[in-house]
């Protein structure tokens, strides 16, 4: 079985990217990361990519006068690679509807909560964990889902719960959720690249051997 081409989009340090790089290197993912793209020039994820010989590109959102020009540049750069799978691994920019339509069913995102709870506009990073703690919720977690035109509303692929402990801070909760994110994002990539995911409306079925 030939390896699928993967593009990873990032905005920060790239710990989820590192989990994907490690999994691809050991062969658990039947895919190859062809390019890592960041919307922020200082993202450490770009250094992680370069260290492993992966093409690293920065499309700095602040360098463009409007979102349309930024979207066009991202669209064109991805089209150069023609990825089979696009993974949003802590990517904070909103994708254009044109990009989503072209790669529909081929874009997955990791989110640090049990969607649909604590998802949508404004819920990212430690803001999610702060909201979880302030709500009094006893359980949080992480979700991997397919991307659609709305924020954090696409079909859910995998979820895993994390118990919210008494005295948790956004930082302590984030640390435990991040470990779950690493597992889920790799598992979702494994399933996708092995052709074991089937969308049925808003439901995603995991195919068995």
N, C-alpha and C positions, 0 to 999 in steps of 0.2 A: 504494500500500500504506500503510495507516494505521500510525502509530507505536504501538508497545507501551508500556504504562506500566511503569516500572521503579522499584523501591524498593531503596535501598542501605543496608545495615546496617554500622556501623563502630564501632570502639572507640578508634582512635588518631588519627594525624595526617592520614590520608586521602590518601596519595599515589596509591593505586590508584583511589580515588574521583575524584581530579583527572584521571587518565588517562581514566576513563569520561566525565567531564564534557566534556573536550576532544574526545573522539571523537564524542559525541552532538552537540556544537555544530557540528562540521564535516560532520555528516551520514553518517559511516561506520557509525554504529549507527542502525538504524531503530527507535529507541525514545527515550522522553523520561523523564528522571529526575524523578519526581513528588515523592519525599520521601527524605530521608536521616535515619536514626534511629541514635542512639548510646546505648549503655548506660552511658556515662561523661560527666558534664557538662563536663569540661575538654577533651574531644576536639577537636583543631583541625579535624577534618573538618567539624564543624558550621559553623565560620566559612567554610570553603571553599564549603559549600552556600549559605549566606546571601549570600556575595559574588556568586554566580551566579544569585540569585533563586530558589533551590530551597528548598522548605519543609524546615526543619531542626527535628527534634524530639529531645529527650533523655528517655529513660525510664531513670532512674538506678536501677540494680540495687540499690544500697545503701539506697534509700529505701523498699524493700518488706521487710516482715517475713519473707516466705517467697517461694520461687521461683514458687509457683502464682500469686500475685497479680501478680508481675512478668510472667509468661507471659501472663496474661489481658490485661494492659494492652498488651503488644506485639501480641498477636493482634488485639485490637480496633482498634488504630491502623492496622495493615496492612489490615484489612478495610474501613476507611474509604476507603482508596485503591483496593482491589481490584487489586493489581498483576498484570501478566502475567508478570513476572520479578522475583525477589528475588535480589540479589547480596550475598553476605557478603564484604565487602572489608576483611579484618582485624577481623572481629567475633568477640569472645572468649566471648560467652555461648552456652550450648547451647540450641538451639531445642526447644520442646515437641513431643511426638509429634503433638499435635492440629494444630499449625501445619504441621508437615511433611506430614501426611496431606492437609490442605486444599490445600496448594500443591505436592503431589508432582510432580516433574518440572519444576518452575518455580523451584527454588532452586539456585543454584550458589555454590561456595565456592572461594577461592584459597588454596592451601597452599604454604609455601616448602620443599618437598622433592619428590623423585620418589616419590610414593605407589606402593605401600603402605609404602615405607621411611620411617622417621622420621615416622610419623603416629600419631594416636590421642591419648588422654588425656595431658596434660602436654607435648605437643609443639606449641609455638607460639612465634612471634617468634624471638628470638636463641637460645632454648633448642634450637630445631631445628638451627641452624647450629653451635652448640657441640657437639651430639651427633654431627653429621656429621663434624666435624673430629676429635673424640676417637675415632671409630670407625676412622679411617684410610681412609675412603671416598675414592675419587679423583674421583667425579662426584656432584654434587647437582643441584638445579634447582627447578622449580616445577610445580604441577599445578592445573588447574581441573577440578572434578568436581561432579556432581549430589549434593545432600545427601540422606542417608537418616537413619534413626533412630540409627545409630552414628556415632562420630567418625572422619571422614576415610576412610570406607569406601564411599561412593557411587560410581556409575559414572563412570569417568574420561573427560573430554571432550578435554582437550589437556594435553600435557606438553612441557617443553623442558629440556634438560640444561645444566648449568653446570659447568665443570671446577673442581675444588678444587685450588688452587695451593699449593705448598710455602710454608709461612710464613703462610698465611691465618689470620686471626682471625675470630671470629664476626661482627665488624663489617665486615670487608672482604668476606667471603663474602656477607653479607646485602646489601651494596650491589649486588653483581653479580646476585644472585638477584632483587632487587627490580626491576631493569630488565626482567628476563624476566617477572616477574609483571605488570608494566604491559602488556606486549605480549599475554600470554595472556588476561588478564581482559577486555581490549577485544575480542580476536578471538573469544572464547567468546560474549560479548554480541552481537557482530555476527552470528555463526552462528545463535544462538538467535532473535534478532529477525527474521532472514531465513528462519526455519522450515527450517533446514538441518541440524538435529540430530535423530536418531532413536535412541531407546533400544531395545536388543534384549537384554534381560536385563542383565548387567553390562557389556555392550559398548555404546558409543555410536558410531553411524555418521554420518559427515559426508556429507550429500547434495550431489551436484554438479549443476550446471545441465544 
